[in-house]
Amino acid sequence: MTAALPGTFTIGLARGSAELREFFRTKEAVVFTFALPAVLMVLLGSIFGGNYDSTGVTAGQVFAAGMIGSGIVSTSFVSMGNQIALDREDGTLKRLHGTPIPATAYFVGKIILVAVTSVAEVVLLLLVAMLLFGLKLPSGAANWFTFFWVFVLGIASSALLGIAISALARSVTGATAIMQLVYLTLQFISGVFVTPITTLPHVMVQVASFFPVKWICQGFRSVFLPDSMAAYEMAGQWELGKVALVLGAWVVAGLLLCRLTFRWSNNR
């Protein structure tokens, strides 16, 4: 009697376990992925000083709340784009394409890697923000629910865009340059590195509003900061409905872009 072959999800779990082992064995990748957002939080958060009028909130706390969103963009968008490019360059994707293993299992493995590393990044950044800047954990079930859906939609939209943009590079070196350029540019124009966002040129924020980063960070600011801080957003409110709409739209757009741009090898 022939034994039944494992299902797609079972294979995906096995690949996810392998992806995690490989990632955490590469010390340079681990240090860079987790350290960059944390170092930026410590350096820039220490530079920003003063309190926001009548709110009791410091500039460092506002910056730290946004950097938590920036951190998951790093572990999803940047890491996913780089790793897909590496798997394409070293032939992993081409070999997978020639096996009976479903391609879906490969992506399940990547999703597991992104989810685990994003959770670890958020925990690290929260610890830094709480210890150095006095940021407090979300209060109430509503804020925790917002935290959850912003986190899920944030990593989903960012990871899908990372997969799509990875197709622009023919090597992991090129992918690293592209991903970091896009990542750092979006941090600046989305009000992550400059607080409050209202100090940025209006046209710059309008451009940032087309992309997920601004909305991810705005969603996290709504979770960690008091409602009085909504006045310092461009619209004077948290716009959580719009945050969900834009991030959800980018999940759909990311799926379409992946279908249009994804390739198994560098042979065009």
N, C-alpha and C positions, 0 to 999 in steps of 0.2 A: 504494500500500500504506500503510495507516494505521499510524503508529508506536505502539508499545505505551506505555501510560501508566506513569509511574513508580509503584513500589510504595509501600505504607504506610511501610515503614522508610526508604526513600529520601527520601520527603517529610518524614518525621520528622527525619531528619538535617539536611535543609535548614532546617527550622523551628528546630532546635536551634542551628544556626549563626546564624540571625537573632536568636534569643533572646539568645544570648551577646553579639552585637554591640550590641544595644539596651541590654542591662544594663550593659555596661562603658562605654557612651557616657554613661550617666546617673551623673555623678560623685557626686552626693549619695547615691544608692542604694548605690553601691559602697563609699563611705566608711563609711556607717552600718552596712551589712551586715557588713563585715569589721572595722571599728574597735571596735564596741560590745563584742564578747566579748574582744578583745585589751586594750582599756582596762580593762574590769572585771578581767581577769586581773592586770594590772599593779598596779592600785589595791588590790584586795582581797588579792591574793597578797602584797603588801608589808606589809599591815596585820597579817596572821596571822604570828605569830612562834613560835619554839621548835621543839623536836624531839619526835617521838613516842618514848616510852621504849623503849630497846634495839632500835630499828629503824634509826637513822641517817637517818630520813626527816623532812624538815621539813614544817611545816604548809603552807608555800607550794607545795611539790611536790604534796601531796595536793589542794590547791585547784586547781592548774594541771591535774592529770590529769582532774579532774571538769569543768573549764572547756572542755577539748577536746571532751567530749561535748556540753556546752552550746552550743558554737560551731556544731556541725552541726545542732542543733535550730534555731538562728537562721537558717542558710542554707537549711534545708528547710521546717520548719513555718512560721516567720514569713514568709519570702520567698515561699513558694508561696501561702500564704493571701492575702497582699497583692497579688500579681501576678494571681491568678485574679480577685480582686475588681476590679482595674483593667481587665482584659480584658473583664469583664462590663459595667463602667460605661461604657467608651468604645466599646462595640459590637463589639469584636473577636470575641467568642464568638458573637454573633448573626450576624455576617457569615459566620463559618466554618460555622455550622450550616446556612446557606443555600447552601453550595458542595458540590461532589462530593468535596472533600478529606475523607478519613476523620477522624473525631474522634480516633481513636487516634494519628494523626500529630501532632496538637496536643499530646497528653500526652507523646509521645516527646520532642518538643522541650523540654517543661518538665522532663522527667526528665534530659535532657542538661544543661540549665542548672543544676539542683540538684546533679547529680553533680560538675560542674566546679567550681562555687563552693564546694561542701563540701570537696573535695580541697584547693582553694586556702586555705580557712579553716583546715583542719587543719595544713597546712604552716606558715602564719603563726603559729598558736598554739604549734606545736611549737618553732619558732625562738625565740619569746618565752620559752617555758617553759625551754628549754635554756640560753639566755643569761642569764636573770635568776634562775631558781630551781634550776638544776642538774638538771633532769629529764633522764633518759636515755632513749634510744630503746629499744623493746622488744628483749629478748634471746631468741634461740631461735625456731625455726620455729613452735612451738605458740603463743607470744605474738603473733607476726605473723598467724597464722591467726585467732586470737581478735580481733585488731584489725580484720581484714578483715570477718568476719561481723557483728561489732557495728556497724561503720561502715555496711555495706549494709542490715542490718535497721533500724538507727537512722534513716537518711535515708528509707528506704521508709515506715516507720510514721509518721514525723513529716510527710513530704510529703503522704501520704494524709489525715492528720488536718487538715493545713492546708487542703487542698482542701475537705474536708467542712465545717470551721468557717467558711470564707469565705462559705458560703451564708447565714450569720446576718446578714451586713452587706449593706446596699444601696448602699454607696459604698466607695471605697478608704480614705477617712478613717475611716469606721466600722470597716473591717476592720483598719486599723493599730492602732486603740485596742483592739479585741478581742484581736488576736494578741499584742500586747505585754503586756496584762494577764494573759493565760493563761501566756505565756512566763515572765514575771518571777515570777509566783506559784509556778509549778512549780519554778523554780530554788530558791526559798527552802525549800519544803516537801520537796524531794528531796535536800537536803543538799549542794547545790552552793555556796551562799553561806555555809554554816555547816559547819565541819569540827571533829571528825568528825561523821558523821550521827547517831551515838548521843546527841549532846547535844540533839537536837530532841525535842519531845514525841512520845511513842509514837503517839498518835492521828494526829498530823500525818504521820508517816512511813507509817502505814497507808493514809491517803488517797493519798499520793504513789505508793504501791506499785501502784495501779490504772493508772497512766499510764506511758508509755515513758521519760520523762526520767530518773527514778531509776535505771532499769535500764541505760540507755545510759551514764550517768556511772559506775555501778558496774562495768560491763563495761570501760570504759576505765581505771578505777583498777586493775583486775586486770592489765591489760596493762603499765602503766607503773610500778606500785609492787611492792615485794617481797611475797612471800606472807605475811610477818609482819604486814602491814597489814590482812589480811583480818579480824583480830581486832577491828578498829575499825568493821566493818560491823554492821548491826543483827543479822544472823544469825550473826556471827562467822566467816563464810566468804564466798567470792566468789559462790557460787550461779550459776555460769555456765550450768548447765542451765536454771535458772529464768529467767535473763536471756534466753536464746534462746527459751524457751517464751512469755514475756510479749510480747517484741517480735514474734515470729512471729504470735501471736494478734492483736496490734494491726494487723499488716499485713492480715490477713484481715478484721478488723473495719473497718479503714479503707476497704477496697475496698467493703464492704457499705454503709457510711455514705455514700461518694461516690455510689454508685448511687441511694441514697435521697434525697440532698439536692442533688446537682448540678443546676444550672439554667443555661440558655444566656443568659438575660437577666434583668433586674430586674423584668420583668413577670410577676407571679405568677399 
